[in-house]
Each structure stands twice: as C-alpha cells, then as structure tokens.
Amino acid sequence: MPPADFSEELTRIPTRKDSDQISQRIDHLYPSLFPLYTHLHAFPELSGQEIQTSRRIADELRSAGFQVTEGIGGHGVVSVLKNGDGPTVLLRAELDGLPIEEKTGLPYASTARGRLADKGEVGLMHACGHDIHMTVLVGTARLLMERRDLWQGTLVLVAQPLEEVGAGALAMIEDGLFTRFPHPDFALALHVAPSLAAGTVGLREGLFWAGCASLDIVIRGIGGHGSRPHETKDPIVMAAETILLLQTIVSREISPIEPAVLSVGSIHGGTKGNIIPEEVVLQVNYRYFSDATARHLRSAIERTARGVAVATGIAEELMPIVIDQYSGPPINNDPELAHRMISAFRGALGNEKVIRTDRYTFSDDFSQFGTHGSGIPLCYFLLGTAENQCDAEKVAANMASPGIHNPSFAPPPEQSIKTGVKAMVAAILELLPR
C-alpha cells in the first residue's frame, strides 16, 4: 500500500498552467462566499425540514447559470450544466443540520430552534460541516461556469436532504435522480475532517467510511407501583441488562481484526420514580465494513434483547420488538478514480497537502449513489479543518476537542472553503478535460 504522502506510487504531476489563475479567482470569489457560509451556519434546519436551506442553494445555483430542479426526494436540489460533449460528473453536498445547541461563541453562531417529533424543541447547529460543503458546492459552480473554456462535459450538482438520518440519497434516487437527469459517469463528495490540518485533503482507495444501520428496540414489560416490583416485569431493568450485554457483541463475537462499532445512543422510558413503566425504547446504531459483520450484528442485537426478556420471564406476546430505521453500505472509493483524484489534488495543492488516511467508522449515505447507480465509480475525500497540524494530531488522538457533532465545532472558514473549491475544481478539470 502507498505511504501517507503517496510518494512511492505517484510522481508529482506538473501544476496546470492555469492553476495560479484559478487560485486567484477563488481568492476573488471568497468575499462573496463567506456571507453565504455565515448565513447557512446561522440558520440550520433539521433533516426533512430543509425548506429555506434548499431554497437558498437553489437560488445560488440558478444565479450561477445552472438549470435547477427543486423538490427531488423531499427538499433535494439537482442542478445541471451541459458544456459540450464529454462525461457526466455528479458533485454532492448535504443540506441538513443537527439537533445540537451551538456553543462556539462565533458572531454568526446559530441560535435557531427546531422541533423533533419525540423530543420537542431543540437547538440546531451545522456541527457536521454541511454549511462548508454547500458553500464549496456553490463556489465550485460559480468558478466552473466562469471558466467553461477549461472543461467539457456535463456537471450535475446535487444538494441532498436527510443525510443525517441516512435517507436522503435513496429518496433522491427513488425520485428519479438517475433517470430524470443525466446519468453520472463519476460521483464525488467531500466531508470536513478536524483530524486533518486546514489546507489539506485526505482520501484512500477502496473501503473508506463504514456502513451504518440504526434500529429501535422496544422492550416491553408489565408495569405497576414502584413499591411492589415483584408484581411487575420491569422493562427498565431489562433495558439496563440489554445495554450491558450489547457491548459484548463486538468485544466477544466479532473478530478483533474486523472493525465494528455498536452504540446505544438514546433511552426513553418511564414518567415518574414510583411507577414501573410498560416499555422502554432503546435507539441503537452499529457500523461495519463487511456484509457478514452487518448480518452478525443485526442478528446478535435481536438475540440479546430476546434473551434478556426470556431470562426475565416475559411471555412470547411481549417479546421485544426490533424496528429497523435505516441502513446504508460502506463508502468504497473506486481505486482508479481515487488515484486520478490524488494526482489532480497534488497538482492543485502540492504533494504534502494530500494525505492517505486510514478507514473511518463515520458513515455517509453517499454510498447509495454507487449501490443504486448502476456501478457509478465513487470518490469521497476529506477536507482538513484543523487550525494547524498540531491541533489535527490532537483531535486524531482524542486529546482535543472539538470534532464533528460537537457543540463547539468551528472550522476555519476561509482556508477550508478555498481548499475545498480548489480541490473540487481540480477534480472536474481532471475528469472533464477540454
């Protein structure tokens, strides 16, 4: 396998003659991109509720000269620009924010509020960098429209809803993304990475980000008065036992050399200290890199929940109910496409700015574009957002905070956005040369 800087596998390609002009143009564009970024950052919307965000991105892409269609797979936006004969490349960014109350102290920090069906009103934040991703998409669109002399083919820019719940990519595909619009020959996406220094990008060929599934376990019992627990079958106790046993599935049933993660992220049950409830709901998430591991995890979760219920004496009609919420396969970067992107990024950013990374147990439903897109080659890469390499190394070693999904996550916008646009433009010039 190639080393971290790819130096044994690839020689540095010459910088494009127009690379300096592109960099200068990105510098010129940035003052208009920063207000877009701060607006998106300040006004996030929850998954499935991305009405204003979708409208703003549609307006930006329409203003850039793209043919824009809204309402694809919910609030998804598809923008097309045909620039002569050639391949078709899809670029994807995400629209949705997270139910996290921001604590960055930034002057443009989000104070937005939203409502979750099961939790009421919550603070909202772009704690996963989707505001950066959307801004890079718009900046790329503007620059490539201006420099149509440098490339030839078709661009399909996708602003996807519902990524944080793993449902948006499939919703857009089922709503005709690959039949109503030009079918991609390649699909690209990026994601912010606080484990890499700002100004760098990271990627690897093959398996990159994990597959992911979420499910609910409804643990049912027999309720009653807290003073007479012997007359009940306590679902809170069963939930506690189930949670502890679930943690042994990865540690005792999955090979130590096979990556897997299983987390219980939410517990809901009961209303009062002296009332033993009828049921408790656990929300479970697991990550994997192979289909066999995914099947084992899913089977073991249900077996464990049922086993605790049997040990407690629960009748068959009150056995736990397992409800699958969503799932998506791992992101598997096409090796040939990844190597082309490495060369393009090195030419645009420099050898030392292109990092070969390990696998990550994060997940992203961008993988669905390959699974349901008739074998479309995918390349997913990371955009460094740490202020400097020291900070990046601390985040990577879990010695520093914040990372993504943290209320204090605050990437440096200028370097992140400029590097993202430069990388995406370099990718398009590689795949759609004139």
C-alpha positions in Angstrom: 0.0 0.0 0.0 1.3 3.5 -0.7 2.6 5.6 2.2 0.9 8.6 3.7 2.1 11.0 1.0 1.7 8.6 -1.9 5.3 9.4 -2.9 6.2 5.8 -3.9 3.1 5.3 -6.0 2.8 8.6 -7.9 5.2 11.2 -9.1 4.0 14.8 -8.8 2.2 15.9 -11.9 3.0 19.4 -13.3 0.9 22.2 -12.0 -1.6 23.3 -14.6 -0.7 26.4 -16.5 -4.0 28.0 -15.3 -3.6 26.8 -11.7 -2.5 30.2 -10.5 -5.4 31.9 -12.3 -7.8 29.5 -10.6 -6.3 30.2 -7.2 -6.6 34.0 -7.8 -10.2 33.6 -8.9 -11.0 31.6 -5.7 -9.5 34.4 -3.7 -11.7 36.9 -5.6 -14.8 34.8 -5.1 -14.3 34.2 -1.3 -15.6 37.5 -0.1 -19.0 36.6 -1.7 -18.9 33.1 -0.4 -18.2 34.0 3.2 -21.6 35.7 3.7 -23.3 32.6 2.2 -21.4 30.4 4.6 -22.3 32.5 7.7 -25.9 32.6 6.6 -26.1 28.8 6.2 -24.2 28.4 9.5 -26.6 30.7 11.4 -29.8 29.2 10.1 -29.5 25.3 10.0 -32.6 23.2 9.6 -33.3 19.6 10.7 -33.4 16.6 8.4 -36.5 16.6 6.3 -37.2 20.3 7.2 -34.6 21.9 5.0 -37.0 24.3 3.3 -35.1 27.6 3.5 -31.7 26.0 3.1 -32.9 24.2 -0.1 -34.4 27.4 -1.5 -31.2 29.4 -0.8 -28.9 26.8 -2.5 -31.3 26.5 -5.5 -31.2 30.3 -5.9 -27.4 30.4 -5.7 -27.0 27.7 -8.3 -29.6 29.2 -10.5 -27.8 32.6 -10.3 -24.6 30.8 -11.3 -26.2 29.8 -14.5 -27.3 26.2 -13.8 -30.6 24.6 -14.8 -32.1 23.9 -11.4 -34.9 21.5 -10.3 -36.2 21.6 -6.7 -38.1 19.1 -4.6 -36.3 15.9 -5.6 -36.6 13.3 -2.8 -38.1 15.8 -0.5 -36.2 19.1 -0.4 -33.4 18.0 -2.7 -32.0 20.2 -5.4 -30.5 19.0 -8.7 -28.6 21.5 -10.9 -27.3 20.7 -14.4 -24.8 22.5 -16.6 -24.0 21.0 -20.1 -20.8 22.3 -21.6 -20.4 20.3 -24.8 -19.7 16.6 -25.3 -18.0 14.6 -22.6 -18.6 12.5 -19.5 -21.0 13.5 -16.7 -19.8 14.2 -13.2 -22.0 14.4 -10.1 -21.0 16.5 -7.1 -22.9 16.1 -3.9 -23.3 18.3 -0.8 -25.8 18.0 2.1 -28.4 20.4 3.4 -29.4 19.3 6.9 -28.2 20.4 10.3 -28.2 18.6 13.7 -30.2 18.9 16.9 -27.3 20.4 18.8 -27.2 23.7 20.6 -24.2 25.7 19.4 -21.5 26.8 21.9 -18.8 28.2 19.6 -19.3 31.9 20.6 -18.9 32.9 16.9 -20.5 36.1 15.9 -22.6 34.1 13.3 -23.4 31.2 15.7 -26.7 29.5 15.3 -29.5 30.4 17.6 -32.0 28.5 15.5 -34.5 26.2 17.1 -36.3 23.2 15.7 -38.7 20.5 16.8 -38.1 16.8 16.9 -41.2 14.7 17.0 -40.2 12.7 20.0 -38.2 15.3 21.9 -39.9 18.7 21.4 -37.9 21.9 20.8 -34.1 21.6 20.4 -31.2 23.9 19.4 -29.9 23.5 15.9 -26.3 23.6 14.5 -24.3 22.7 11.5 -22.0 20.6 13.6 -21.1 18.3 10.8 -19.8 20.9 8.3 -22.6 20.8 5.8 -22.5 24.6 5.7 -18.9 24.3 4.4 -19.9 21.6 2.0 -22.7 23.7 0.5 -20.5 26.7 0.2 -17.9 24.7 -1.6 -20.5 23.4 -4.0 -21.7 26.9 -4.8 -18.1 28.3 -5.2 -17.3 25.4 -7.5 -20.4 26.1 -9.6 -19.5 29.7 -10.0 -15.9 29.2 -10.9 -16.6 26.4 -13.4 -19.3 28.5 -15.1 -16.9 31.3 -15.5 -14.1 29.0 -16.8 -16.1 26.9 -19.2 -13.1 27.2 -21.5 -11.2 24.8 -19.3 -13.5 21.8 -19.3 -16.0 19.9 -21.4 -18.9 17.6 -20.4 -21.8 17.8 -18.0 -22.0 18.7 -14.3 -24.8 17.5 -12.1 -24.7 19.3 -8.7 -26.8 17.7 -6.0 -27.9 19.3 -2.8 -29.1 16.4 -0.7 -31.6 16.4 2.2 -31.8 13.9 5.0 -28.2 12.8 5.1 -28.0 12.9 8.9 -30.7 10.2 9.1 -29.3 8.2 6.2 -32.3 8.6 4.0 -31.7 11.4 1.5 -29.6 9.8 -1.2 -32.0 6.9 -1.6 -35.0 9.3 -1.6 -33.5 11.3 -4.4 -32.6 8.2 -6.4 -36.1 6.8 -6.0 -37.5 10.2 -7.2 -35.6 9.9 -10.5 -32.1 11.3 -9.9 -30.6 8.8 -12.3 -33.4 8.7 -14.8 -34.7 12.3 -15.0 -31.3 13.9 -15.1 -28.0 13.0 -16.9 -26.6 9.7 -15.6 -23.2 10.3 -13.9 -20.1 8.6 -15.1 -18.4 9.6 -11.8 -19.7 10.8 -8.4 -17.7 12.9 -6.0 -18.3 14.3 -2.5 -16.2 15.8 0.3 -16.5 16.0 4.1 -14.8 18.2 6.7 -12.2 16.5 8.8 -10.9 18.1 12.0 -8.3 15.3 12.2 -6.6 16.9 9.2 -5.0 20.3 9.0 -6.8 23.0 7.1 -5.4 23.3 3.6 -5.0 19.5 3.2 -7.3 16.8 1.8 -7.3 13.1 2.7 -8.6 10.0 1.0 -7.8 6.4 0.3 -8.8 3.9 -2.3 -11.2 1.1 -1.5 -13.2 0.8 1.7 -13.1 4.3 3.4 -16.1 5.0 5.6 -18.2 2.4 7.3 -21.6 1.1 6.6 -24.2 2.1 9.1 -27.5 1.0 10.5 -29.9 2.3 13.2 -32.7 0.5 14.9 -35.1 0.8 17.8 -35.6 -1.9 20.4 -38.9 -1.7 22.2 -38.5 -3.5 25.4 -41.9 -4.5 26.9 -42.8 -5.4 30.4 -45.6 -5.3 32.9 -46.0 -2.0 34.7 -47.0 -1.3 38.3 -46.3 0.5 41.5 -42.7 1.1 42.4 -43.5 -0.2 46.0 -44.4 -3.7 44.6 -41.9 -4.5 41.9 -42.4 -8.3 42.4 -45.8 -7.8 40.7 -44.2 -6.3 37.6 -41.8 -7.2 34.8 -39.6 -4.2 34.9 -38.5 -3.0 31.4 -36.1 -0.5 32.8 -34.1 -3.3 34.5 -34.3 -5.3 31.2 -33.1 -2.3 29.3 -30.1 -1.9 31.6 -29.2 -5.6 31.2 -29.7 -5.4 27.5 -27.4 -2.4 27.1 -24.6 -4.0 29.0 -24.9 -7.3 27.1 -25.0 -5.4 23.7 -21.5 -4.1 24.5 -20.1 -7.7 24.4 -21.3 -8.4 20.9 -18.3 -6.5 19.3 -15.8 -7.4 22.0 -16.7 -11.1 22.2 -18.4 -12.1 18.9 -16.6 -10.1 16.2 -13.1 -10.9 15.2 -10.6 -8.4 16.8 -9.2 -7.7 13.3 -12.7 -6.9 11.8 -13.8 -3.3 12.6 -17.2 -2.9 14.1 -18.9 -0.4 16.4 -22.2 -0.7 18.4 -23.6 2.2 20.4 -26.8 2.8 22.3 -27.4 6.5 21.9 -30.8 7.0 23.4 -33.0 5.6 26.1 -36.6 6.5 26.7 -38.9 5.1 29.3 -40.9 5.9 32.4 -42.6 9.1 33.7 -42.1 9.0 37.5 -39.9 7.5 40.1 -42.5 5.3 41.7 -44.1 4.0 38.5 -42.7 1.0 36.8 -43.5 1.6 33.1 -44.8 -0.7 30.4 -42.0 -0.2 28.0 -38.6 1.3 27.3 -37.2 2.2 23.9 -33.5 1.9 23.1 -32.1 3.5 19.9 -29.1 1.6 18.7 -26.5 2.3 16.0 -23.9 0.0 14.5 -21.1 0.4 12.0 -19.3 -2.2 9.8 -17.2 -2.8 6.7 -18.4 -6.2 5.6 -21.9 -7.6 4.9 -21.1 -10.6 7.1 -20.4 -8.4 10.0 -23.5 -6.4 9.4 -25.6 -9.5 9.4 -24.0 -10.8 12.6 -24.5 -7.5 14.4 -28.2 -7.3 13.4 -28.9 -10.9 14.4 -27.0 -10.6 17.7 -28.8 -7.5 18.7 -32.2 -9.1 18.4 -31.0 -12.4 20.0 -29.6 -10.4 23.0 -32.8 -8.4 23.6 -34.9 -11.6 23.4 -32.5 -13.5 25.6 -32.9 -10.9 28.4 -36.7 -11.0 28.0 -36.7 -14.8 28.3 -34.5 -14.7 31.4 -36.9 -12.2 32.9 -39.9 -14.5 32.3 -41.6 -12.4 29.6 -44.3 -14.1 27.6 -43.9 -14.5 23.9 -46.5 -11.9 23.1 -44.5 -9.3 25.0 -41.1 -10.2 23.5 -39.0 -7.1 22.4 -39.8 -5.5 19.1 -36.9 -4.6 16.9 -37.7 -1.8 14.3 -35.1 -1.1 11.6 -34.8 2.6 11.0 -32.2 3.0 8.2 -29.1 1.4 6.9 -26.5 2.1 4.2 -23.5 0.3 2.9 -19.8 1.4 3.4 -18.3 4.0 1.1 -16.0 2.2 -1.2 -13.8 4.5 -3.3 -13.2 3.3 -6.8 -9.4 2.7 -6.9 -8.8 4.1 -10.4 -10.9 7.2 -9.7 -9.2 7.7 -6.4 -5.8 7.6 -8.0 -6.9 10.1 -10.6 -8.1 12.4 -7.8 -4.9 12.0 -5.9 -2.9 13.2 -9.0 -5.3 16.1 -9.5 -5.2 17.2 -5.9 -1.4 17.0 -5.8 -1.2 19.2 -8.9 -3.5 21.8 -7.4 -2.5 21.7 -3.7 1.0 20.2 -3.6 2.3 16.7 -2.6 2.4 17.4 1.1 -1.2 18.5 1.2 -2.6 15.2 0.0 -2.8 12.6 2.8 -3.6 8.9 2.6 -5.8 8.2 5.5 -6.9 5.1 7.4 -10.5 3.9 7.3 -13.1 5.8 9.4 -16.1 4.4 11.2 -18.1 7.5 10.3 -20.7 6.9 7.7 -22.5 8.8 4.9 -25.3 7.7 2.6 -23.3 9.0 -0.4 -22.5 5.3 -0.7 -26.1 4.8 -2.1 -25.1 6.7 -5.2 -22.8 3.8 -6.1 -25.0 1.0 -4.8 -28.1 2.2 -6.7 -26.4 4.0 -9.6 -25.5 1.0 -11.9 -22.0 0.9 -10.6 -21.1 4.6 -10.7 -17.5 5.0 -9.6 -17.4 7.0 -6.4 -14.7 9.1 -4.8 -15.2 10.5 -1.3 -12.5 12.7 0.2 -11.8 14.6 3.4 -11.3 18.4 3.7 -9.0 19.3 6.6 -10.4 21.8 9.0 -8.0 21.8 12.0 -6.3 25.2 12.6 -2.9 23.6 12.3 -1.3 20.2 12.2 -0.7 20.1 16.0 -4.4 20.5 16.5 -5.2 17.9 13.9 -2.9 15.4 15.6 -4.6 16.1 19.0 -8.1 15.6 17.6 -7.0 12.4 15.8 -5.5 11.1 19.1 -8.7 12.1 21.0 -6.7 14.5 23.1 -8.5 17.6 22.0 -12.0 18.8 21.2 -14.0 19.7 19.3 -14.6 17.3 16.5 -17.7 17.0 14.4 -21.1 16.6 16.1 -19.7 18.7 19.0 -21.4 21.9 20.1 -18.0 23.8 19.8 -17.1 22.6 16.3 -15.8 25.6 14.4 -13.8 25.0 11.3 -11.7 28.0 9.9 -14.0 29.1 7.0 -11.6 30.8 4.7 -8.9 28.1 4.3 -11.5 25.3 4.4 -13.7 26.8 1.7 -10.8 27.9 -0.5 -9.2 24.5 -0.3 -12.5 22.7 -0.9 -13.2 24.8 -4.1 -9.7 24.3 -5.4 -9.9 20.5 -4.9 -13.3 20.2 -6.5 -12.3 22.3 -9.5 -9.1 20.3 -9.9 -11.2 17.1 -9.8 -13.5 18.4 -12.6 -10.6 19.5 -14.8 -9.2 16.0 -14.4 -12.4 14.2 -15.3 -13.8 16.7 -17.9 -10.7 18.0 -19.7 -11.2 20.1 -22.8 
